[in-house]
Amino acid sequence: MAQIKVRQTGSPIRRKSDQRATLVGLGLNRVGRVSTLEDTPAVRGMIAKVRHMVEVID
């Protein structure tokens, strides 16, 4: 299956707890950290939820 790389660009400080949990679910917990994930609709939805704190790397 296809892979997708995601980099955390924003801090979860002063964000809602569900957004923090979404970052942890994506394998991110520090600015600059990169995570490689399966490209599924669930992962795409998680990325959309925290799109202001992450970027997709090609």
mmCIF file as gemmi writes it, N, C-alpha and C atoms, coordinates in Angstrom:
data_model
loop_
_atom_site.group_PDB
_atom_site.id
_atom_site.type_symbol
_atom_site.label_atom_id
_atom_site.label_alt_id
_atom_site.label_comp_id
_atom_site.label_asym_id
_atom_site.label_entity_id
_atom_site.label_seq_id
_atom_site.pdbx_PDB_ins_code
_atom_site.Cartn_x
_atom_site.Cartn_y
_atom_site.Cartn_z
_atom_site.occupancy
_atom_site.B_iso_or_equiv
_atom_site.pdbx_formal_charge
_atom_site.auth_seq_id
_atom_site.auth_asym_id
_atom_site.pdbx_PDB_model_num
ATOM 1 N N . MET Axp A 1 ? 0.828 -1.179 0 1 0 ? 1 A 1
ATOM 2 C CA . MET Axp A 1 ? 0 0 0 1 0 ? 1 A 1
ATOM 3 C C . MET Axp A 1 ? 0.879 1.252 0 1 0 ? 1 A 1
ATOM 4 N N . ALA Axp A 2 ? 0.324 2.357 -0.44 1 0 ? 2 A 1
ATOM 5 C CA . ALA Axp A 2 ? 1.074 3.601 -0.547 1 0 ? 2 A 1
ATOM 6 C C . ALA Axp A 2 ? 1.423 4.146 0.836 1 0 ? 2 A 1
ATOM 7 N N . GLN Axp A 3 ? 2.551 4.821 0.895 1 0 ? 3 A 1
ATOM 8 C CA . GLN Axp A 3 ? 3.022 5.434 2.123 1 0 ? 3 A 1
ATOM 9 C C . GLN Axp A 3 ? 2.914 6.954 2.008 1 0 ? 3 A 1
ATOM 10 N N . ILE Axp A 4 ? 2.777 7.612 3.149 1 0 ? 4 A 1
ATOM 11 C CA . ILE Axp A 4 ? 2.708 9.062 3.182 1 0 ? 4 A 1
ATOM 12 C C . ILE Axp A 4 ? 3.595 9.535 4.328 1 0 ? 4 A 1
ATOM 13 N N . LYS Axp A 5 ? 4.394 10.59 4.078 1 0 ? 5 A 1
ATOM 14 C CA . LYS Axp A 5 ? 5.266 11.157 5.106 1 0 ? 5 A 1
ATOM 15 C C . LYS Axp A 5 ? 4.654 12.453 5.606 1 0 ? 5 A 1
ATOM 16 N N . VAL Axp A 6 ? 4.64 12.598 6.925 1 0 ? 6 A 1
ATOM 17 C CA . VAL Axp A 6 ? 4.053 13.775 7.556 1 0 ? 6 A 1
ATOM 18 C C . VAL Axp A 6 ? 5.083 14.372 8.516 1 0 ? 6 A 1
ATOM 19 N N . ARG Axp A 7 ? 5.251 15.691 8.467 1 0 ? 7 A 1
ATOM 20 C CA . ARG Axp A 7 ? 6.17 16.392 9.367 1 0 ? 7 A 1
ATOM 21 C C . ARG Axp A 7 ? 5.374 17.356 10.239 1 0 ? 7 A 1
ATOM 22 N N . GLN Axp A 8 ? 5.669 17.36 11.53 1 0 ? 8 A 1
ATOM 23 C CA . GLN Axp A 8 ? 5.002 18.294 12.435 1 0 ? 8 A 1
ATOM 24 C C . GLN Axp A 8 ? 5.703 19.647 12.333 1 0 ? 8 A 1
ATOM 25 N N . THR Axp A 9 ? 4.911 20.693 12.061 1 0 ? 9 A 1
ATOM 26 C CA . THR Axp A 9 ? 5.473 22.033 11.902 1 0 ? 9 A 1
ATOM 27 C C . THR Axp A 9 ? 5.001 22.987 12.982 1 0 ? 9 A 1
ATOM 28 N N . GLY Axp A 10 ? 3.976 22.613 13.725 1 0 ? 10 A 1
ATOM 29 C CA . GLY Axp A 10 ? 3.437 23.49 14.757 1 0 ? 10 A 1
ATOM 30 C C . GLY Axp A 10 ? 3.396 22.809 16.111 1 0 ? 10 A 1
ATOM 31 N N . SER Axp A 11 ? 3.362 23.626 17.148 1 0 ? 11 A 1
ATOM 32 C CA . SER Axp A 11 ? 3.338 23.115 18.509 1 0 ? 11 A 1
ATOM 33 C C . SER Axp A 11 ? 1.9 22.854 18.963 1 0 ? 11 A 1
ATOM 34 N N . PRO Axp A 12 ? 1.691 21.801 19.755 1 0 ? 12 A 1
ATOM 35 C CA . PRO Axp A 12 ? 0.354 21.529 20.28 1 0 ? 12 A 1
ATOM 36 C C . PRO Axp A 12 ? 0.027 22.325 21.545 1 0 ? 12 A 1
ATOM 37 N N . ILE Axp A 13 ? 0.912 23.221 21.942 1 0 ? 13 A 1
ATOM 38 C CA . ILE Axp A 13 ? 0.646 24.043 23.125 1 0 ? 13 A 1
ATOM 39 C C . ILE Axp A 13 ? -0.583 24.914 22.855 1 0 ? 13 A 1
ATOM 40 N N . ARG Axp A 14 ? -1.479 24.999 23.829 1 0 ? 14 A 1
ATOM 41 C CA . ARG Axp A 14 ? -2.731 25.756 23.758 1 0 ? 14 A 1
ATOM 42 C C . ARG Axp A 14 ? -3.686 25.226 22.694 1 0 ? 14 A 1
ATOM 43 N N . ARG Axp A 15 ? -3.578 23.959 22.372 1 0 ? 15 A 1
ATOM 44 C CA . ARG Axp A 15 ? -4.521 23.305 21.458 1 0 ? 15 A 1
ATOM 45 C C . ARG Axp A 15 ? -5.42 22.383 22.257 1 0 ? 15 A 1
ATOM 46 N N . LYS Axp A 16 ? -6.535 22.022 21.683 1 0 ? 16 A 1
ATOM 47 C CA . LYS Axp A 16 ? -7.471 21.125 22.353 1 0 ? 16 A 1
ATOM 48 C C . LYS Axp A 16 ? -6.862 19.735 22.506 1 0 ? 16 A 1
ATOM 49 N N . SER Axp A 17 ? -7.335 19.023 23.511 1 0 ? 17 A 1
ATOM 50 C CA . SER Axp A 17 ? -6.767 17.713 23.817 1 0 ? 17 A 1
ATOM 51 C C . SER Axp A 17 ? -6.984 16.715 22.689 1 0 ? 17 A 1
ATOM 52 N N . ASP Axp A 18 ? -8.083 16.843 21.935 1 0 ? 18 A 1
ATOM 53 C CA . ASP Axp A 18 ? -8.297 15.898 20.832 1 0 ? 18 A 1
ATOM 54 C C . ASP Axp A 18 ? -7.293 16.126 19.706 1 0 ? 18 A 1
ATOM 55 N N . GLN Axp A 19 ? -6.841 17.372 19.512 1 0 ? 19 A 1
ATOM 56 C CA . GLN Axp A 19 ? -5.819 17.638 18.502 1 0 ? 19 A 1
ATOM 57 C C . GLN Axp A 19 ? -4.468 17.089 18.953 1 0 ? 19 A 1
ATOM 58 N N . ARG Axp A 20 ? -4.175 17.207 20.233 1 0 ? 20 A 1
ATOM 59 C CA . ARG Axp A 20 ? -2.937 16.621 20.766 1 0 ? 20 A 1
ATOM 60 C C . ARG Axp A 20 ? -2.951 15.107 20.583 1 0 ? 20 A 1
ATOM 61 N N . ALA Axp A 21 ? -4.09 14.488 20.874 1 0 ? 21 A 1
ATOM 62 C CA . ALA Axp A 21 ? -4.217 13.043 20.742 1 0 ? 21 A 1
ATOM 63 C C . ALA Axp A 21 ? -4.077 12.607 19.284 1 0 ? 21 A 1
ATOM 64 N N . THR Axp A 22 ? -4.572 13.423 18.373 1 0 ? 22 A 1
ATOM 65 C CA . THR Axp A 22 ? -4.444 13.114 16.944 1 0 ? 22 A 1
ATOM 66 C C . THR Axp A 22 ? -2.979 13.124 16.527 1 0 ? 22 A 1
ATOM 67 N N . LEU Axp A 23 ? -2.206 14.1 17.018 1 0 ? 23 A 1
ATOM 68 C CA . LEU Axp A 23 ? -0.773 14.131 16.711 1 0 ? 23 A 1
ATOM 69 C C . LEU Axp A 23 ? -0.075 12.886 17.24 1 0 ? 23 A 1
ATOM 70 N N . VAL Axp A 24 ? -0.418 12.475 18.449 1 0 ? 24 A 1
ATOM 71 C CA . VAL Axp A 24 ? 0.177 11.261 19.018 1 0 ? 24 A 1
ATOM 72 C C . VAL Axp A 24 ? -0.217 10.052 18.175 1 0 ? 24 A 1
ATOM 73 N N . GLY Axp A 25 ? -1.453 10.012 17.725 1 0 ? 25 A 1
ATOM 74 C CA . GLY Axp A 25 ? -1.916 8.917 16.874 1 0 ? 25 A 1
ATOM 75 C C . GLY Axp A 25 ? -1.172 8.852 15.542 1 0 ? 25 A 1
ATOM 76 N N . LEU Axp A 26 ? -0.728 10.011 15.072 1 0 ? 26 A 1
ATOM 77 C CA . LEU Axp A 26 ? 0.055 10.06 13.835 1 0 ? 26 A 1
ATOM 78 C C . LEU Axp A 26 ? 1.534 9.753 14.081 1 0 ? 26 A 1
ATOM 79 N N . GLY Axp A 27 ? 1.905 9.589 15.335 1 0 ? 27 A 1
ATOM 80 C CA . GLY Axp A 27 ? 3.3 9.301 15.662 1 0 ? 27 A 1
ATOM 81 C C . GLY Axp A 27 ? 4.142 10.559 15.768 1 0 ? 27 A 1
ATOM 82 N N . LEU Axp A 28 ? 3.51 11.698 15.998 1 0 ? 28 A 1
ATOM 83 C CA . LEU Axp A 28 ? 4.211 12.968 16.116 1 0 ? 28 A 1
ATOM 84 C C . LEU Axp A 28 ? 4.025 13.51 17.526 1 0 ? 28 A 1
ATOM 85 N N . ASN Axp A 29 ? 5.089 14.051 18.11 1 0 ? 29 A 1
ATOM 86 C CA . ASN Axp A 29 ? 4.967 14.67 19.424 1 0 ? 29 A 1
ATOM 87 C C . ASN Axp A 29 ? 5.992 15.776 19.637 1 0 ? 29 A 1
ATOM 88 N N . ARG Axp A 30 ? 6.685 16.161 18.585 1 0 ? 30 A 1
ATOM 89 C CA . ARG Axp A 30 ? 7.699 17.19 18.68 1 0 ? 30 A 1
ATOM 90 C C . ARG Axp A 30 ? 7.802 17.896 17.335 1 0 ? 30 A 1
ATOM 91 N N . VAL Axp A 31 ? 7.978 19.198 17.347 1 0 ? 31 A 1
ATOM 92 C CA . VAL Axp A 31 ? 8.087 19.96 16.106 1 0 ? 31 A 1
ATOM 93 C C . VAL Axp A 31 ? 9.312 19.468 15.33 1 0 ? 31 A 1
ATOM 94 N N . GLY Axp A 32 ? 9.117 19.196 14.049 1 0 ? 32 A 1
ATOM 95 C CA . GLY Axp A 32 ? 10.194 18.72 13.196 1 0 ? 32 A 1
ATOM 96 C C . GLY Axp A 32 ? 10.237 17.219 13.024 1 0 ? 32 A 1
ATOM 97 N N . ARG Axp A 33 ? 9.504 16.495 13.839 1 0 ? 33 A 1
ATOM 98 C CA . ARG Axp A 33 ? 9.497 15.037 13.741 1 0 ? 33 A 1
ATOM 99 C C . ARG Axp A 33 ? 8.749 14.598 12.491 1 0 ? 33 A 1
ATOM 100 N N . VAL Axp A 34 ? 9.251 13.545 11.837 1 0 ? 34 A 1
ATOM 101 C CA . VAL Axp A 34 ? 8.653 13.015 10.607 1 0 ? 34 A 1
ATOM 102 C C . VAL Axp A 34 ? 8.153 11.607 10.887 1 0 ? 34 A 1
ATOM 103 N N . SER Axp A 35 ? 6.976 11.303 10.372 1 0 ? 35 A 1
ATOM 104 C CA . SER Axp A 35 ? 6.376 9.983 10.534 1 0 ? 35 A 1
ATOM 105 C C . SER Axp A 35 ? 5.939 9.465 9.17 1 0 ? 35 A 1
ATOM 106 N N . THR Axp A 36 ? 6.2 8.184 8.91 1 0 ? 36 A 1
ATOM 107 C CA . THR Axp A 36 ? 5.768 7.543 7.674 1 0 ? 36 A 1
ATOM 108 C C . THR Axp A 36 ? 4.593 6.628 7.999 1 0 ? 36 A 1
ATOM 109 N N . LEU Axp A 37 ? 3.478 6.851 7.302 1 0 ? 37 A 1
ATOM 110 C CA . LEU Axp A 37 ? 2.237 6.138 7.599 1 0 ? 37 A 1
ATOM 111 C C . LEU Axp A 37 ? 1.634 5.562 6.331 1 0 ? 37 A 1
ATOM 112 N N . GLU Axp A 38 ? 0.73 4.59 6.509 1 0 ? 38 A 1
ATOM 113 C CA . GLU Axp A 38 ? -0.034 4.061 5.384 1 0 ? 38 A 1
ATOM 114 C C . GLU Axp A 38 ? -1.008 5.137 4.906 1 0 ? 38 A 1
ATOM 115 N N . ASP Axp A 39 ? -1.179 5.245 3.607 1 0 ? 39 A 1
ATOM 116 C CA . ASP Axp A 39 ? -2.081 6.244 3.034 1 0 ? 39 A 1
ATOM 117 C C . ASP Axp A 39 ? -3.496 5.678 2.985 1 0 ? 39 A 1
ATOM 118 N N . THR Axp A 40 ? -4.232 5.85 4.085 1 0 ? 40 A 1
ATOM 119 C CA . THR Axp A 40 ? -5.606 5.367 4.201 1 0 ? 40 A 1
ATOM 120 C C . THR Axp A 40 ? -6.542 6.55 4.444 1 0 ? 40 A 1
ATOM 121 N N . PRO Axp A 41 ? -7.819 6.371 4.221 1 0 ? 41 A 1
ATOM 122 C CA . PRO Axp A 41 ? -8.768 7.454 4.505 1 0 ? 41 A 1
ATOM 123 C C . PRO Axp A 41 ? -8.739 7.9 5.973 1 0 ? 41 A 1
ATOM 124 N N . ALA Axp A 42 ? -8.519 6.969 6.885 1 0 ? 42 A 1
ATOM 125 C CA . ALA Axp A 42 ? -8.46 7.326 8.303 1 0 ? 42 A 1
ATOM 126 C C . ALA Axp A 42 ? -7.276 8.239 8.59 1 0 ? 42 A 1
ATOM 127 N N . VAL Axp A 43 ? -6.128 7.923 8.029 1 0 ? 43 A 1
ATOM 128 C CA . VAL Axp A 43 ? -4.938 8.747 8.236 1 0 ? 43 A 1
ATOM 129 C C . VAL Axp A 43 ? -5.123 10.109 7.568 1 0 ? 43 A 1
ATOM 130 N N . ARG Axp A 44 ? -5.725 10.132 6.382 1 0 ? 44 A 1
ATOM 131 C CA . ARG Axp A 44 ? -6.001 11.402 5.707 1 0 ? 44 A 1
ATOM 132 C C . ARG Axp A 44 ? -6.924 12.284 6.548 1 0 ? 44 A 1
ATOM 133 N N . GLY Axp A 45 ? -7.904 11.67 7.208 1 0 ? 45 A 1
ATOM 134 C CA . GLY Axp A 45 ? -8.802 12.418 8.072 1 0 ? 45 A 1
ATOM 135 C C . GLY Axp A 45 ? -8.083 12.989 9.284 1 0 ? 45 A 1
ATOM 136 N N . MET Axp A 46 ? -7.153 12.213 9.847 1 0 ? 46 A 1
ATOM 137 C CA . MET Axp A 46 ? -6.372 12.705 10.983 1 0 ? 46 A 1
ATOM 138 C C . MET Axp A 46 ? -5.492 13.876 10.567 1 0 ? 46 A 1
ATOM 139 N N . ILE Axp A 47 ? -4.896 13.778 9.382 1 0 ? 47 A 1
ATOM 140 C CA . ILE Axp A 47 ? -4.062 14.876 8.876 1 0 ? 47 A 1
ATOM 141 C C . ILE Axp A 47 ? -4.912 16.114 8.649 1 0 ? 47 A 1
ATOM 142 N N . ALA Axp A 48 ? -6.112 15.941 8.127 1 0 ? 48 A 1
ATOM 143 C CA . ALA Axp A 48 ? -6.994 17.082 7.888 1 0 ? 48 A 1
ATOM 144 C C . ALA Axp A 48 ? -7.384 17.764 9.192 1 0 ? 48 A 1
ATOM 145 N N . LYS Axp A 49 ? -7.516 16.987 10.252 1 0 ? 49 A 1
ATOM 146 C CA . LYS Axp A 49 ? -7.919 17.551 11.542 1 0 ? 49 A 1
ATOM 147 C C . LYS Axp A 49 ? -6.841 18.464 12.128 1 0 ? 49 A 1
ATOM 148 N N . VAL Axp A 50 ? -5.58 18.157 11.87 1 0 ? 50 A 1
ATOM 149 C CA . VAL Axp A 50 ? -4.481 18.962 12.417 1 0 ? 50 A 1
ATOM 150 C C . VAL Axp A 50 ? -3.64 19.571 11.295 1 0 ? 50 A 1
ATOM 151 N N . ARG Axp A 51 ? -4.287 19.908 10.189 1 0 ? 51 A 1
ATOM 152 C CA . ARG Axp A 51 ? -3.551 20.41 9.018 1 0 ? 51 A 1
ATOM 153 C C . ARG Axp A 51 ? -2.796 21.695 9.289 1 0 ? 51 A 1
ATOM 154 N N . HIS Axp A 52 ? -3.181 22.443 10.307 1 0 ? 52 A 1
ATOM 155 C CA . HIS Axp A 52 ? -2.489 23.68 10.648 1 0 ? 52 A 1
ATOM 156 C C . HIS Axp A 52 ? -1.196 23.421 11.432 1 0 ? 52 A 1
ATOM 157 N N . MET Axp A 53 ? -0.95 22.175 11.823 1 0 ? 53 A 1
ATOM 158 C CA . MET Axp A 53 ? 0.261 21.834 12.575 1 0 ? 53 A 1
ATOM 159 C C . MET Axp A 53 ? 1.162 20.832 11.87 1 0 ? 53 A 1
ATOM 160 N N . VAL Axp A 54 ? 0.745 20.35 10.694 1 0 ? 54 A 1
ATOM 161 C CA . VAL Axp A 54 ? 1.548 19.348 9.985 1 0 ? 54 A 1
ATOM 162 C C . VAL Axp A 54 ? 1.667 19.724 8.511 1 0 ? 54 A 1
ATOM 163 N N . GLU Axp A 55 ? 2.638 19.081 7.839 1 0 ? 55 A 1
ATOM 164 C CA . GLU Axp A 55 ? 2.741 19.208 6.39 1 0 ? 55 A 1
ATOM 165 C C . GLU Axp A 55 ? 3.03 17.831 5.819 1 0 ? 55 A 1
ATOM 166 N N . VAL Axp A 56 ? 2.514 17.579 4.641 1 0 ? 56 A 1
ATOM 167 C CA . VAL Axp A 56 ? 2.74 16.316 3.947 1 0 ? 56 A 1
ATOM 168 C C . VAL Axp A 56 ? 3.975 16.485 3.071 1 0 ? 56 A 1
ATOM 169 N N . ILE Axp A 57 ? 4.923 15.57 3.218 1 0 ? 57 A 1
ATOM 170 C CA . ILE Axp A 57 ? 6.168 15.611 2.45 1 0 ? 57 A 1
ATOM 171 C C . ILE Axp A 57 ? 6.035 14.649 1.277 1 0 ? 57 A 1
ATOM 172 N N . ASP Axp A 58 ? 6.386 15.072 0.095 1 0 ? 58 A 1
ATOM 173 C CA . ASP Axp A 58 ? 6.328 14.191 -1.076 1 0 ? 58 A 1
ATOM 174 C C . ASP Axp A 58 ? 7.618 13.415 -1.241 1 0 ? 58 A 1
